[in-house]
């Protein structure tokens, strides 16, 4: 057997990107494991050869070893063989964050910085949509950044269910007038082309945007009609002042859009949250959790726990607001919920250093749950995010917590086959867990929010921060179950 393994390693050196030989690499790693590990971990294979990534992490991806072990104890299985590719802010981030998302075509998208950035080949090469001349018909405006203020932009990005990509860039105070500027960036999936449009905001300060698709067809009256609507809210406007948001039915031209008061008494709408089936595109339309809303397959957008008394809000396909309830007349248990292609409705709640994953198969009428208790090792939760993939029956929960020993720690729980059991299979420590950071302007070391996604092949990519780089990084999973790899080759 040792001779076969030596041959495998030699062949991999020649064929760096061969998925078929990836198991050979892991065979050698398994020999070095010093702690008990489950049988399924031994069967894991590299979907992308770690040797095809460079050793430098300053401007190109590198590979680092992340510790993996039992989900709810200190038992470690592997400290050297669980390899992830690592990327920095040159792949779309900025000083303080990454805004990550995936597409059904397998793109890794990032709009943490000034312009939409993406990779179509698992991070080996990257592209950026930065128009050289800002002079599009109806959208005339100078380049948003001015000398001395480069790098201040940030944005949001997500794929719509029809394959279009909707995104918004915010450039704070880049002009002589000192006013915020907005540039919508839109990718038309049918034409396979990017376009952009300048949009003014009615207020002088907006802050990081969150973005989501409103499922159509939309008959929006003065706001227009389209297959979907794109709704953008401000981190500052929505969470602090509840001023409202911006909406578009073409992905380019946005108008101010008002939200109901938190104590409003709106008519009730029973919303069908129990789809019979969903396409694979539903694994990629989840917005960042801070949007605090999710697209509804039957049409519209649902805001759980929107009103101060715990009632939900619902935005219909005519862009009218309602008090939302399930078909059974119930409210949802958390602000943070999303569907995936399995028709599962996932929600996550938090309390102190505890998180609970809730799962409904009947549109929010009944729930299963799984708790994640960090109270023995954490003094509080810093940031967190979740994603799920119905094709692979996979749920991943990413948490950045303040450890009792001082530094922040980034972890990811994987729940494989969540339809059979919600108990996680493993816990991975993302990065070194040796840096204490705080979100918000004015802090020397900033990690403003968690962000992640899951590719069609089942590999997750997750933002984190440690002492190896002054800015937040993000990492891409390379080691996957062979069943995932087989599925990915059929897409």
Beta strands, then each sheet from edge to edge (+ up, - down):
strand 1: 45-46
strand 2: 62-65
strand 3: 67-69
strand 4: 76-78
strand 5: 83-87
strand 6: 100-102
strand 7: 108-110
strand 8: 117-119
strand 9: 127-128
strand 10: 154-159
strand 11: 165-171
strand 12: 181-188
strand 13: 193-199
strand 14: 209-219
strand 15: 225-234
strand 16: 245-248
strand 17: 255-257
strand 18: 268-270
strand 19: 294-295
strand 20: 301-303
strand 21: 312-315
strand 22: 321-325
strand 23: 336-339
strand 24: 345-351
strand 25: 354-360
strand 26: 368-373
strand 27: 378-389
strand 28: 394-403
strand 29: 408-416
strand 30: 426-435
strand 31: 452-454
strand 32: 460-464
strand 33: 473-477
strand 34: 479-480
sheet 1: 1+ 34-
sheet 2: 2+ 5- 33+ 32- 31+
sheet 3: 4+ 3- 30+ 29- 28+ 27-
sheet 4: 6+ 7- 8+ 9-
sheet 5: 10+ 11- 12+ 13-
sheet 6: 14+ 15- 16+ 17-
sheet 7: 18+ 22+ 21- 20+ 19-
sheet 8: 23+ 24- 25+ 26-
end
